[in-house]
Amino acid sequence: MQPDDTHRTRPLHQRGFTLIEMLVAMLLMIAMIAWLTPSVQALGHQSILNSEVSRLRAAFAFARHTAISQRTKVTVCPASPNLTACASAWGDALIVVKGDTEDGIRPDEILRVFPGQAAAYTTYSRGWQRIRYNVLGHTSGYNGSFDICATREEGKRLVLSQLGRLRVDSGPVGC
């Protein structure tokens, strides 16, 4: 007589999860996603702010260094779409120009273009459309602060000194 095959264990290729095991696994995944989502969003926010801070610091450091090393006036300003004049939105592309920009910008005067950051909003406290470095690397009369905001309530502030140096303010900025 043959033993009953109905009570045997199933072969390995037929084993799987039960419905309850699947539901428990899905609930655990949902709980982990809900727990990690704010951290990932905060990381993205900090990344946007740090990127904009780096972009502004690089543009101003390049302009200051060029003014000192080439002993000439250098201007930093937000660029118009066709790069022929200064605009007013500091979050757009920045151009570093040799000389002055009040009479327009010729292509041979452009030293470097720093692309804009679409996710950040940057404002300049003084409202100027340009910042000019003299041959000593000073920004006399153009000192002020840049407030950088992204997707949250807190942003960062960069302070431009009379000596032309840009530093990050220690406290957060309300946006």
LOPA-106439 format. One record per atom (N, C-alpha, C, O, CB): residue in three letters; x, y, z. Coordinates in pm, whole numbers, padded with zeros to 5 digits, always signed. Glycine has a CB too. Layout:
BEGIN
alaXYZ;...
***
This chain:
BEGIN
met+00083-00117+00000;met+00000+00000+00000;met+00088+00125+00000;met+00189+00130+00070;met-00095-00001+00120;gln+00051+00220-00076;gln+00125+00345-00091;gln+00085+00443+00019;gln-00033+00454+00054;gln+00099+00408-00231;pro+00184+00516+00076;pro+00147+00618+00175;pro+00073+00733+00106;pro+00089+00757-00014;pro+00273+00671+00249;asp-00006+00800+00182;asp-00086+00912+00130;asp+00007+01030+00097;asp+00082+01076+00183;asp-00194+00957+00233;asp+00002+01077-00027;asp+00088+01187-00074;asp+00037+01325-00033;asp+00107+01424-00053;asp+00101+01181-00225;thr-00080+01334+00022;thr-00136+01466+00054;thr-00070+01531+00174;thr-00078+01653+00190;thr-00284+01455+00077;his-00005+01453+00261;his+00056+01509+00381;his+00205+01535+00366;his+00271+01575+00461;his+00033+01416+00497;arg+00256+01513+00250;arg+00399+01539+00226;arg+00425+01689+00216;arg+00334+01766+00184;arg+00446+01468+00097;thr+00547+01730+00243;thr+00582+01870+00224;thr+00597+01898+00075;thr+00632+01809-00003;thr+00712+01906+00299;arg+00571+02020+00039;arg+00580+02058-00102;arg+00727+02070-00142;arg+00811+02101-00057;arg+00506+02192-00128;pro+00759+02045-00267;pro+00897+02063-00313;pro+00937+02211-00304;pro+00850+02297-00294;pro+00914+02012-00460;leu+01066+02240-00307;leu+01117+02375-00291;leu+01064+02472-00396;leu+01036+02587-00364;leu+01267+02373-00296;his+01048+02429-00519;his+01004+02521-00623;his+00857+02560-00608;his+00811+02649-00680;his+01026+02459-00759;gln+00781+02498-00518;gln+00642+02534-00498;gln+00619+02612-00369;gln+00505+02650-00340;gln+00557+02409-00498;arg+00722+02636-00294;arg+00705+02710-00169;arg+00695+02859-00199;arg+00749+02906-00299;arg+00822+02681-00072;gly+00627+02934-00113;gly+00612+03078-00131;gly+00564+03142-00002;gly+00559+03078+00103;gly+00515+03109-00244;phe+00528+03269-00012;phe+00479+03341+00105;phe+00329+03320+00117;phe+00258+03307+00018;phe+00513+03492+00095;thr+00285+03319+00239;thr+00141+03315+00261;thr+00090+03459+00252;thr+00168+03554+00249;thr+00105+03250+00400;leu-00040+03473+00247;leu-00100+03606+00238;leu-00068+03690+00361;leu-00042+03810+00349;leu-00252+03594+00222;ile-00068+03631+00476;ile-00037+03705+00599;ile+00109+03749+00599;ile+00139+03861+00639;ile-00066+03618+00724;glu+00200+03664+00556;glu+00342+03702+00549;glu+00362+03819+00452;glu+00440+03910+00480;glu+00428+03581+00505;met+00293+03817+00341;met+00303+03927+00243;met+00250+04057+00302;met+00310+04163+00283;met+00226+03891+00115;leu+00138+04051+00373;leu+00080+04171+00433;leu+00173+04230+00539;leu+00188+04352+00547;leu-00057+04139+00494;val+00234+04145+00620;val+00326+04193+00723;val+00448+04259+00658;val+00493+04365+00702;val+00370+04076+00816;ala+00501+04198+00553;ala+00617+04255+00483;ala+00581+04390+00421;ala+00661+04484+00426;ala+00668+04158+00375;met+00464+04401+00362;met+00423+04528+00301;met+00402+04636+00407;met+00438+04751+00385;met+00294+04509+00220;leu+00344+04601+00522;leu+00325+04697+00629;leu+00460+04748+00682;leu+00475+04866+00712;leu+00243+04634+00743;leu+00556+04658+00694;leu+00690+04700+00737;leu+00754+04794+00636;leu+00816+04894+00675;leu+00779+04578+00759;met+00741+04766+00508;met+00797+04854+00406;met+00730+04991+00408;met+00797+05093+00395;met+00783+04790+00266;ile+00599+04994+00424;ile+00526+05121+00428;ile+00569+05202+00550;ile+00586+05324+00540;ile+00373+05096+00431;ala+00586+05138+00663;ala+00629+05208+00785;ala+00770+05265+00766;ala+00796+05377+00809;ala+00626+05113+00906;met+00860+05189+00704;met+00996+05238+00681;met+00996+05356+00584;met+01070+05452+00606;met+01086+05126+00627;ile+00916+05351+00480;ile+00909+05461+00384;ile+00855+05586+00451;ile+00907+05696+00429;ile+00822+05422+00264;ala+00751+05571+00532;ala+00693+05686+00602;ala+00793+05746+00701;ala+00795+05868+00721;ala+00565+05646+00676;trp+00875+05665+00761;trp+00974+05712+00858;trp+01091+05782+00789;trp+01146+05878+00844;trp+01026+05594+00941;leu+01130+05736+00670;leu+01246+05791+00601;leu+01214+05911+00511;leu+01306+05987+00479;leu+01310+05684+00519;thr+01092+05930+00470;thr+01057+06036+00376;thr+01097+06175+00423;thr+01157+06248+00343;thr+00910+06034+00351;pro+01070+06218+00546;pro+01114+06353+00588;pro+01266+06369+00585;pro+01315+06477+00551;pro+01063+06382+00727;ser+01340+06266+00618;ser+01486+06274+00616;ser+01538+06292+00474;ser+01632+06368+00451;ser+01547+06149+00678;val+01478+06222+00381;val+01521+06233+00241;val+01486+06371+00186;val+01565+06429+00112;val+01455+06122+00155;gln+01370+06424+00223;gln+01332+06558+00178;gln+01425+06664+00236;gln+01464+06758+00166;gln+01186+06588+00217;ala+01461+06651+00363;ala+01553+06747+00425;ala+01691+06740+00360;ala+01757+06842+00344;ala+01565+06721+00577;leu+01733+06621+00324;leu+01861+06605+00257;leu+01859+06674+00120;leu+01957+06738+00082;leu+01895+06455+00240;gly+01750+06662+00048;gly+01737+06730-00081;gly+01737+06881-00066;gly+01798+06952-00146;gly+01610+06686-00152;his+01670+06931+00038;his+01666+07075+00066;his+01806+07127+00096;his+01846+07231+00043;his+01571+07104+00184;gln+01879+07058+00181;gln+02016+07101+00215;gln+02107+07095+00093;gln+02195+07180+00077;gln+02073+07013+00327;ser+02086+06997+00009;ser+02167+06985-00113;ser+02146+07105-00206;ser+02241+07157-00263;ser+02134+06855-00186;ile+02021+07148-00221;ile+01990+07263-00306;ile+02055+07389-00249;ile+02116+07467-00323;ile+01837+07283-00319;leu+02041+07410-00117;leu+02100+07528-00054;leu+02252+07527-00068;leu+02312+07629-00104;leu+02062+07534+00093;asn+02315+07414-00041;asn+02461+07405-00051;asn+02510+07427-00193;asn+02615+07487-00214;asn+02509+07270+00000;ser+02435+07379-00290;ser+02472+07399-00430;ser+02468+07547-00467;ser+02558+07595-00536;ser+02378+07319-00521;glu+02366+07618-00423;glu+02355+07760-00454;glu+02462+07841-00381;glu+02518+07935-00437;glu+02215+07813-00417;val+02492+07804-00257;val+02600+07871-00183;val+02733+07852-00257;val+02809+07947-00273;val+02611+07815-00038;ser+02760+07731-00300;ser+02884+07703-00373;ser+02893+07780-00503;ser+02999+07830-00540;ser+02896+07554-00401;arg+02781+07790-00573;arg+02779+07863-00701;arg+02812+08010-00679;arg+02894+08067-00751;arg+02642+07848-00770;leu+02748+08073-00581;leu+02773+08214-00554;leu+02917+08237-00505;leu+02984+08330-00549;leu+02674+08268-00451;arg+02963+08152-00416;arg+03100+08167-00365;arg+03202+08151-00477;arg+03301+08224-00481;arg+03128+08064-00254;ala+03179+08057-00567;ala+03271+08037-00679;ala+03273+08158-00771;ala+03379+08201-00815;ala+03234+07911-00757;ala+03156+08212-00802;ala+03148+08328-00891;ala+03219+08449-00831;ala+03296+08517-00900;ala+03002+08363-00921;phe+03195+08477-00704;phe+03255+08593-00641;phe+03405+08574-00617;phe+03482+08669-00630;phe+03185+08623-00509;ala+03446+08454-00582;ala+03590+08428-00564;ala+03664+08443-00696;ala+03773+08498-00701;ala+03613+08287-00505;phe+03603+08393-00804;phe+03665+08406-00937;phe+03676+08554-00976;phe+03780+08597-01026;phe+03584+08328-01043;ala+03571+08630-00954;ala+03571+08773-00990;ala+03676+08848-00909;ala+03750+08929-00964;ala+03432+08835-00968;arg+03681+08823-00780;arg+03778+08892-00694;arg+03921+08858-00733;arg+04006+08946-00743;arg+03754+08857-00547;his+03946+08730-00755;his+04080+08686-00794;his+04122+08748-00928;his+04236+08791-00944;his+04086+08532-00802;thr+04029+08752-01022;thr+04059+08809-01153;thr+04087+08959-01142;thr+04179+09009-01206;thr+03942+08785-01250;ala+04009+09030-01062;ala+04030+09174-01045;ala+04169+09202-00986;ala+04238+09294-01029;ala+03921+09234-00954;ile+04209+09122-00888;ile+04340+09142-00825;ile+04453+09101-00919;ile+04550+09176-00936;ile+04350+09062-00694;ser+04442+08985-00979;ser+04553+08934-01060;ser+04570+09010-01192;ser+04683+09025-01240;ser+04533+08787-01090;gln+04461+09058-01251;gln+04471+09131-01378;gln+04466+09282-01358;gln+04472+09358-01455;gln+04360+09088-01472;arg+04455+09325-01234;arg+04454+09467-01198;arg+04355+09546-01284;arg+04390+09645-01349;arg+04594+09526-01213;thr+04231+09499-01282;thr+04124+09562-01359;thr+03993+09550-01284;thr+03979+09466-01195;thr+04112+09500-01500;lys+03897+09632-01318;lys+03764+09620-01259;lys+03695+09497-01317;lys+03705+09469-01437;lys+03679+09749-01283;val+03625+09425-01231;val+03550+09307-01272;val+03411+09316-01210;val+03396+09353-01094;val+03623+09174-01230;thr+03310+09282-01288;thr+03171+09292-01244;thr+03107+09154-01244;thr+03128+09073-01335;thr+03092+09389-01334;val+03026+09129-01141;val+02944+09007-01133;val+02799+09053-01135;val+02760+09145-01063;val+02976+08922-01002;cys+02719+08988-01220;cys+02577+09022-01223;cys+02496+08904-01277;cys+02550+08817-01346;cys+02553+09148-01308;pro+02365+08903-01246;pro+02279+08803-01310;pro+02264+08837-01458;pro+02250+08953-01495;pro+02139+08798-01240;ala+02268+08737-01540;ala+02269+08759-01685;ala+02129+08763-01745;ala+02039+08691-01702;ala+02350+08651-01753;ser+02114+08848-01844;ser+01993+08846-01925;ser+01998+08719-02011;ser+02106+08661-02025;ser+01978+08976-02014;pro+01887+08676-02068;pro+01888+08552-02146;pro+01989+08550-02263;pro+02044+08445-02294;pro+01750+08527-02201;asn+02013+08664-02325;asn+02106+08668-02438;asn+02247+08711-02397;asn+02332+08732-02484;asn+02053+08762-02544;leu+02272+08725-02266;leu+02404+08759-02211;leu+02457+08895-02259;leu+02578+08912-02274;leu+02504+08652-02246;thr+02369+08990-02285;thr+02414+09121-02330;thr+02392+09231-02227;thr+02431+09346-02249;thr+02343+09158-02458;ala+02329+09196-02114;ala+02303+09295-02009;ala+02286+09223-01876;ala+02273+09101-01870;ala+02177+09381-02043;cys+02286+09303-01770;cys+02259+09249-01637;cys+02109+09245-01614;cys+02036+09334-01656;cys+02329+09333-01527;ala+02063+09141-01547;ala+01923+09127-01510;ala+01911+09151-01360;ala+02004+09204-01298;ala+01866+08986-01549;ser+01800+09115-01301;ser+01782+09140-01158;ser+01767+09015-01073;ser+01772+09025-00951;ser+01664+09227-01137;ala+01747+08899-01133;ala+01724+08775-01057;ala+01856+08703-01029;ala+01915+08643-01119;ala+01627+08681-01135;trp+01903+08710-00904;trp+02032+08652-00868;trp+02033+08500-00871;trp+02140+08440-00863;trp+02072+08699-00732;gly+01918+08436-00883;gly+01912+08291-00895;gly+01936+08243-01037;gly+01960+08124-01060;gly+01779+08242-00847;asp+01929+08336-01135;asp+01955+08301-01274;asp+02105+08286-01297;asp+02184+08295-01202;asp+01896+08407-01370;ala+02143+08264-01419;ala+02285+08251-01452;ala+02360+08378-01412;ala+02309+08488-01429;ala+02304+08222-01603;leu+02479+08362-01359;leu+02564+08475-01323;leu+02675+08487-01426;leu+02729+08386-01472;leu+02624+08458-01180;ile+02709+08611-01462;ile+02821+08631-01552;ile+02925+08717-01481;ile+02894+08809-01405;ile+02775+08697-01685;val+03049+08684-01510;val+03162+08763-01460;val+03219+08834-01582;val+03258+08771-01680;val+03272+08672-01387;val+03222+08968-01574;val+03257+09050-01689;val+03377+09137-01654;val+03386+09192-01545;val+03137+09137-01733;lys+03468+09149-01749;lys+03581+09239-01732;lys+03535+09381-01759;lys+03480+09410-01865;lys+03699+09199-01827;gly+03557+09469-01663;gly+03518+09609-01680;gly+03382+09636-01621;gly+03338+09570-01527;gly+03519+09647-01826;asp+03314+09735-01679;asp+03185+09781-01630;asp+03074+09727-01719;asp+03099+09691-01835;asp+03179+09936-01625;thr+02953+09720-01667;thr+02841+09665-01745;thr+02731+09767-01770;thr+02625+09730-01821;thr+02783+09545-01674;glu+02752+09892-01735;glu+02646+09990-01746;glu+02608+10022-01890;glu+02494+10061-01916;glu+02686+10117-01677;asp+02698+10006-01984;asp+02669+10034-02125;asp+02641+09906-02203;asp+02650+09907-02326;asp+02786+10109-02189;gly+02607+09799-02137;gly+02585+09671-02204;gly+02710+09584-02196;gly+02816+09629-02153;gly+02544+09692-02350;ile+02695+09460-02239;ile+02804+09363-02229;ile+02836+09309-02368;ile+02748+09260-02438;ile+02768+09247-02132;arg+02961+09320-02405;arg+03006+09260-02532;arg+03055+09118-02505;arg+03105+09091-02395;arg+03119+09347-02598;pro+03041+09028-02600;pro+03083+08889-02578;pro+03230+08873-02538;pro+03265+08783-02462;pro+03057+08809-02702;asp+03317+08960-02590;asp+03460+08946-02557;asp+03491+08994-02414;asp+03602+08971-02366;asp+03545+09024-02658;glu+03398+09059-02347;glu+03418+09102-02209;glu+03379+08995-02107;glu+03417+09005-01990;glu+03338+09229-02183;ile+03304+08894-02148;ile+03256+08789-02057;ile+03372+08695-02024;ile+03431+08634-02112;ile+03137+08710-02119;leu+03403+08686-01895;leu+03509+08597-01850;leu+03457+08457-01819;leu+03523+08358-01850;leu+03577+08655-01728;arg+03340+08449-01756;arg+03284+08319-01723;arg+03135+08333-01696;arg+03088+08437-01650;arg+03355+08257-01600;val+03060+08226-01726;val+02917+08218-01697;val+02895+08105-01598;val+02942+07993-01620;val+02832+08196-01829;phe+02825+08134-01491;phe+02789+08034-01391;phe+02640+08005-01406;phe+02558+08093-01381;phe+02824+08082-01245;pro+02602+07882-01447;pro+02461+07851-01473;pro+02373+07871-01350;pro+02419+07860-01237;pro+02448+07707-01522;gly+02247+07902-01375;gly+02152+07927-01267;gly+02105+07799-01200;gly+02125+07688-01250;gly+02033+08002-01320;gln+02044+07819-01085;gln+01991+07708-01005;gln+01840+07727-00998;gln+01792+07816-00927;gln+02056+07703-00861;ala+01764+07646-01070;ala+01619+07666-01079;ala+01546+07639-00948;ala+01441+07699-00923;ala+01563+07578-01187;ala+01598+07551-00864;ala+01526+07512-00743;ala+01546+07610-00627;ala+01474+07601-00528;ala+01571+07375-00700;ala+01640+07701-00637;ala+01667+07795-00529;ala+01624+07936-00570;ala+01624+07971-00688;ala+01816+07793-00490;tyr+01588+08015-00469;tyr+01550+08154-00491;tyr+01647+08241-00413;tyr+01656+08230-00290;tyr+01402+08181-00448;thr+01722+08328-00482;thr+01825+08409-00420;thr+01791+08557-00433;thr+01759+08604-00542;thr+01961+08379-00482;thr+01800+08630-00322;thr+01775+08775-00323;thr+01896+08847-00264;thr+01966+08794-00177;thr+01646+08811-00245;tyr+01918+08968-00312;tyr+02029+09052-00265;tyr+01970+09166-00184;tyr+01880+09236-00231;tyr+02116+09106-00384;ser+02019+09186-00062;ser+01960+09284+00030;ser+01967+09428-00021;ser+01880+09509+00011;ser+02029+09275+00163;arg+02067+09459-00098;arg+02083+09597-00144;arg+02004+09627-00270;arg+01983+09743-00304;arg+02229+09626-00168;gly+01960+09524-00339;gly+01881+09545-00459;gly+01960+09581-00584;gly+01901+09610-00688;gly+01782+09649-00434;trp+02093+09580-00576;trp+02174+09613-00693;trp+02164+09502-00797;trp+02140+09386-00764;trp+02321+09635-00652;gln+02181+09540-00923;gln+02183+09443-01032;gln+02325+09397-01064;gln+02343+09309-01147;gln+02118+09502-01157;arg+02423+09455-00999;arg+02563+09417-01026;arg+02646+09443-00902;arg+02609+09522-00815;arg+02620+09496-01148;ile+02759+09375-00897;ile+02857+09399-00792;ile+02991+09412-00862;ile+03031+09326-00940;ile+02859+09284-00683;arg+03060+09523-00833;arg+03184+09553-00903;arg+03302+09543-00807;arg+03300+09597-00696;arg+03178+09695-00967;tyr+03406+09472-00853;tyr+03532+09462-00780;tyr+03631+09560-00839;tyr+03642+09573-00961;tyr+03589+09316-00784;asn+03705+09630-00751;asn+03810+09718-00802;asn+03942+09641-00810;asn+03946+09522-00782;asn+03825+09845-00712;val+04049+09708-00848;val+04178+09641-00870;val+04238+09582-00743;val+04327+09497-00751;val+04276+09739-00931;leu+04189+09625-00627;leu+04235+09567-00500;leu+04146+09452-00454;leu+04172+09392-00349;leu+04240+09675-00392;gly+04043+09421-00530;gly+03951+09313-00493;gly+03845+09354-00393;gly+03783+09269-00330;gly+04028+09200-00437;his+03824+09485-00378;his+03723+09537-00285;his+03592+09564-00358;his+03590+09590-00479;his+03774+09665-00217;thr+03484+09557-00283;thr+03351+09585-00339;thr+03291+09707-00271;thr+03173+09706-00236;thr+03257+09463-00322;ser+03367+09809-00253;ser+03322+09928-00179;ser+03187+09976-00230;ser+03169+10004-00348;ser+03426+10040-00191;gly+03092+09984-00137;gly+02959+10031-00172;gly+02864+09921-00215;gly+02744+09945-00227;gly+02968+10131-00279;tyr+02914+09803-00239;tyr+02829+09693-00284;tyr+02809+09587-00177;tyr+02748+09483-00203;tyr+02887+09630-00409;asn+02862+09611-00056;asn+02847+09510+00048;asn+02699+09490+00081;asn+02619+09582+00067;asn+02926+09549+00174;gly+02665+09372+00124;gly+02526+09338+00155;gly+02517+09190+00182;gly+02617+09125+00211;gly+02432+09378+00040;ser+02397+09137+00174;ser+02379+08994+00199;ser+02287+08932+00095;ser+02199+08998+00039;ser+02323+08971+00340;phe+02309+08804+00072;phe+02228+08725-00020;phe+02151+08624+00063;phe+02211+08547+00139;phe+02316+08654-00129;asp+02020+08622+00050;asp+01937+08522+00116;asp+01901+08416+00014;asp+01851+08446-00094;asp+01809+08586+00179;ile+01927+08292+00051;ile+01901+08179-00039;ile+01793+08092+00023;ile+01807+08046+00136;ile+02031+08097-00065;cys+01686+08071-00050;cys+01575+07989-00004;cys+01549+07879-00107;cys+01576+07895-00226;cys+01447+08074+00020;ala+01494+07768-00057;ala+01458+07659-00147;ala+01315+07618-00114;ala+01225+07703-00119;ala+01557+07536-00134;thr+01291+07496-00081;thr+01156+07444-00064;thr+01103+07453+00077;thr+00987+07418+00099;thr+01151+07304-00109;arg+01180+07496+00173;arg+01136+07499+00313;arg+01137+07638+00370;arg+01161+07736+00299;arg+01222+07409+00397;glu+01110+07648+00500;glu+01103+07777+00567;glu+01240+07835+00599;glu+01254+07956+00614;glu+01023+07764+00693;glu+01342+07750+00610;glu+01475+07798+00649;glu+01570+07797+00530;glu+01573+07702+00451;glu+01532+07713+00762;gly+01647+07905+00519;gly+01745+07916+00413;gly+01881+07952+00470;gly+01906+07937+00589;gly+01701+08018+00309;lys+01967+08001+00383;lys+02101+08042+00424;lys+02126+08185+00379;lys+02065+08234+00284;lys+02209+07946+00366;arg+02217+08251+00449;arg+02253+08388+00415;arg+02403+08395+00390;arg+02483+08344+00468;arg+02212+08487+00528;leu+02440+08460+00279;leu+02579+08490+00249;leu+02599+08639+00267;leu+02517+08719+00223;leu+02618+08445+00103;val+02707+08676+00332;val+02735+08817+00359;val+02858+08858+00279;val+02963+08795+00289;val+02757+08842+00512;leu+02844+08964+00200;leu+02952+09019+00119;leu+03010+09141+00192;leu+02938+09237+00218;leu+02903+09056-00025;ser+03139+09135+00223;ser+03202+09244+00297;ser+03255+09351+00201;ser+03258+09330+00080;ser+03317+09192+00384;gln+03295+09465+00257;gln+03355+09573+00177;gln+03484+09528+00111;gln+03523+09581+00007;gln+03381+09697+00265;leu+03551+09430+00173;leu+03676+09378+00116;leu+03652+09277+00004;leu+03747+09226-00054;leu+03759+09315+00226;gly+03526+09248-00026;gly+03494+09160-00138;gly+03488+09014-00104;gly+03479+08930-00193;gly+03592+09180-00244;arg+03492+08982+00024;arg+03487+08841+00065;arg+03343+08802+00097;arg+03267+08881+00152;arg+03579+08816+00186;leu+03310+08680+00062;leu+03176+08627+00085;leu+03183+08520+00193;leu+03262+08426+00181;leu+03115+08571-00047;arg+03103+08532+00297;arg+03101+08431+00404;arg+02958+08386+00429;arg+02863+08460+00404;arg+03164+08488+00535;val+02945+08264+00481;val+02815+08210+00514;val+02781+08252+00657;val+02859+08229+00749;val+02812+08056+00499;asp+02664+08312+00675;asp+02620+08352+00808;asp+02584+08227+00887;asp+02534+08129+00831;asp+02498+08450+00801;ser+02610+08230+01017;ser+02593+08110+01099;ser+02448+08073+01124;ser+02418+07954+01135;ser+02662+08129+01230;gly+02359+08167+01134;gly+02220+08138+01164;gly+02136+08110+01041;gly+02169+08155+00932;gly+02161+08250+01240;pro+02027+08035+01059;pro+01937+08013+00945;pro+01857+08139+00915;pro+01842+08227+00999;pro+01841+07896+00974;val+01806+08146+00794;val+01729+08261+00747;val+01585+08216+00726;val+01561+08110+00668;val+01789+08320+00615;gly+01490+08295+00772;gly+01350+08263+00745;gly+01315+08302+00602;gly+01348+08411+00556;gly+01257+08336+00846;cys+01248+08214+00535;cys+01217+08239+00394;cys+01073+08281+00377;cys+01029+08306+00265;cys+01246+08116+00310;
***
